[in-house]
Amino acid sequence: MSTFIRISGIISIVTALLCHSLSAATSEDYIRVLEKWNSTARKWTHEVPGNDNILYYSTGGHENWAVQAHCTAFAAIAVLATAPELDENRAGETREQLRLRALKMLRYVLHTHKSGDTNCTTGQGWGYSWISGLALERMSHAFTALKPWLTDDDRQRMRNVLIAECDFLLKGYPVVGAIDAATGKNKPESNIWNGAMLYRTALLYPDAPHAAKYREKASSLLLNGISIPSDATSETIYSGRQLKHWHVGPNYTENYGLNHHGYLNLGYMEICLSNIAMLHFFCLDNGIPIPEELYHHCDKLWELTKSLTFGDGRLWRIGGDTRMRYCYCQDYTIPAWLMITDHFGDPDATKFEDSWLKIVAGEQNNNPDGAFLSGRLAKLRDVSPFYYCRLEGDRAASMSMGAYYRRLLARKKPTKSTNFSPLKAWSDEFHGAVMVKGQRRLASWVWKSAQRPCGTVVPANRSDMVEWQWNLAGLIKGTGCNFEAIPDKKYVLHTFEGGFATCGNYRWDASANPGEGSSREEVALVHTAMVALPDDATTVILQHATTTRPVFINQILGLNYNMPNDVFNHGIRTYRFEGKDRKIIGAGTGENPVREVLACGKDLQIDGRVNVSVIYGADGVSLFRPGARNANMAHNIPMTFSGAGASLYCDVISIPALDTQRYYNANEVLYDIGAVIGVDFQAATVSHAKPDSLLKIVEVTGADQVRYVIAANFSDSPQQGTVPFSGKFENLCGKATTEDKDSIQLDLPAKEVIVLKLKAKS
C-alpha cells in the first residue's frame, strides 16, 4: 500500500508540472501536422478524366458521407495553402501547387452540387438533405481563406449552392426535437448546423428572395438545438419572441444528457458545440453579428462536457461510443474549445486543446506515411477506404480549424478569463447514468450506454486507462457474430456525496449465426451491482451470471475490466502479480501480441495506480490478452466479424476468464464473484456472502479507513441477512440509523443495493 501511495504521489507531481508548463497551441503547431499529412492526402486525391478543372478526395460519390469526406479534406488543403506559416519543404509542394489543388477540390463541390452542371463520380449530383449543410459549415473557413483567389464564377456558384440548400430547408426540413432518439426526432446537432447555414446565408446575401425567412427559421433551429424540457415555459426573449413560443421539443434532458443514436452520447454533445463554434468564428472572420440564439444553453453544456474531459483533452465517454475510438467527435472538440476560449475565456479549454494536439501529433509521428490514423486503422483502410478517408478528413479539418481560428484569436483582444468549475458529481435519470469525480478517482455507471450497460473506474489523470465496451459488466459470448446485453428497464440508482450505488440485471443474447434457420439465442442472465465508495479510491463490483437455456458459449469474461494497451500508452503496460512486475505488450509497438489467459492470483496491480482484488467467488484475477485489437465498432456486425472494426487494443482483467467453447446446461452458474478496484489504494475486504444465496454482503475498509458494508439482493423477492457489528452506522442509500446492537439486521427488497457506513463506538 505504501508503494502504491508513493508512486501515486510522484505521478501526481509530474503531472502537475506538465500541466503547469502547458502553453496555448499556435497556428504554426497545427500547420506542422497538416504539412506532414499532405503527402498521404495526395494519394487519396484523384483527377476526373476529361475535366482538369476539378479534383476529388476519396471516392467522390454523391452520398452524404462521401461529400463530408471530400469537404473536410478540401478545408485542410485550403488552410494549408494559405497559411503564412507554411513550410513548402515539409509539405512537399509549393504554395501555388497546394492552392491550385484546393481550388480544384472546391470546384468539385460547387460544380457537382444539384444546382451545378456536373455529376459526382457516381453519376448524380449531391445536396438537398438533412446533412448537406454540415459539409458546407465544416469548409466555410476554408472558403473564406481562399477569397483572394476565387473567380466571380466561384463566388456565384457558392451563392447558388447556399441559397439552393436554404430553400430546401425552408420547404423540406421541419424543426423537431425529442429526448428519446427512438422516435427519430432527436436532432440537436443537425438543427444547429442547418440553423447556422440559414443564418449566415441570410446575412451574406440579404438580397436573396427568402433571406428574411432564412433568418427566422435559423432562430427556430438554433433554439431547438441544445433544447431542454423547461424551455417550454421560458419567457426569455430571442429575436422578439419568448423562448416558449420558439420551442418545438427538448433534444436534451433537463440536466443536459443527450440521448443520441440511442445512448448517452458525449461525442454528439461535443459535435453540437463544434457547430456553434463554426458559426461563431465565421461571423468574427466576416464581420457578421453573432446571433444571441447561437449560445442558447451553451454555458451549461460546456459545464458538463468539461467535467467529462480528462486534463489531456480526451473525452471521458461514460456512455460509451459505437464508433472508432478517439476519432470524429473527439476531433471536433478543437473548434469547440477554441470557441469556449474566445466566448467564455475558460483557460481549461486552452489546456485541453494544447494537450489533445500533442496526442494527435504523437500518434501521427508513429505512422511512417504521415497519416493520422493509418497505424491502428490499417485494417479499416483495406476494408473501407471511404470510411478511412472520412476519419482522416475529419481530423485534418479539425486541425485546419485549429490553425485558422488560432490566427483569428491572435488578432483580437483576449476574452476576460472565466473558469467553469467542473462538476464533482452528475446523474441523469433518463439514461440511468451517474458519475463522481474526485482528485484521484473517476467512477461512473450508465445503463443506457452504447454497449449497455457499462461502468468506468480510472485514475483522474490517466485517460489512457479507460475503455467502455461492456466495461465492468462482464462479457458472455454465445455463438454467432453478434453479442448484445439487454438491460432490464428496472434498476436502482442511489447517489450520495462522493459516491453512488446501482443494481440491476441484463440478458445476454447471441445472434447473426451463419447457420441456416438460426435465430437469436438467449444465452445468460446477469445481475450486477456497482458501488463507488465516498473515499475517492474504492469501487466494489458484485456479479452473478447464469445460463437461461442449454447453450454453447465461446467466451466468458467476468468483471470485464478493459485496460487499453495501445498507441496512447506506447503499447506496454506494467502489471504486478504474484510479487513480480511484468511488462505486457499490447498493440502499436511493432510486435504482435499473443492471445492467452494469465492467472494472476488474488491481486493484480496496473501501472502502480490501480489494484484489482477478488473478494469472493474465484481463485484469483485473470488477465486476458486478446491477441488483436478488440475495442470494436458497435452495431456493425460485418466489420466486427471481418476483424476490421476495432480501433484500440485492450487487455481484459477478468474474474474468471474462459476463452474456449463449452456446452452449458440451463441455469448453470457461469460466475458469482465480488471484486474491489482501488485507485492508488488496496482495500481490505471481508466477505459475508453465502455461496448459494442471491443476497450478497461484503465489507470493505476504504482509503478513508472507514468500514463499509455493501449488500445487494439479486433475488426477485425480499431477502434478509445479518452482519455482526456493535456500533453506530449510516445507510448512505437511505435514512441515517444510530442503532447500537450486536449485529445489523438487513431486510432488502428485490433487486436492491445498500451501502452502510460503520462508525466505531466513541
Secondary structure by P-SEA (a helix, b strand, c coil): caaaaaaaaaaaaaaaaaaaacccccaaaaaaaaaaaaaaaaaacccccccccccccccccccaaaaaaaaaaaaaaaaaaaccccccccccccaaaaaaaaaaaaaaaaaacccccccccccbbbcccccaaaaaaaaaaaaaaacccccaaaaaaaaaaaaaaaaaaacccccccccccccccccaaaaaaaaaaaaaaaaacccccaaaaaaaaaaaaaaacccccccccccccccccccccccccccccccccccccccccaaaaaaaaaaaaaaaaaaaaabbbbbcccccaaaaaaaaaaaaccccccccccccccccccccccccaaaaaaaaaaccccaaaaaaaaaaaaaaaaaaaaccccccccccaaaaaaacaaaaaaaaaaaaaaaaaaaaaaaaaaacccccbbbbbcccbbbbcccccccccccccccccccccccccbbbbbcccccccccccccccbbbbccccbbbbbbbcbbbbbbcccccccccbbbbbbcccccccccccccbbbbbbbbbcccccbbbbbbbbbbcccccccbbbccccccccccccccbbbbbcccbbbbbbbccccbbbbbccccccccccccccbbbbbcccccbbbbbbcccccccccccaaaaaacccccbbbbbbccccccbbbbbccccccccbbbbbbccbbbbbcccccccccbbbbbbbccccbbbbbbbccccbbbbbbbbbcbbbbccccccccccccbbbbbbccbbbbbbbbbccc
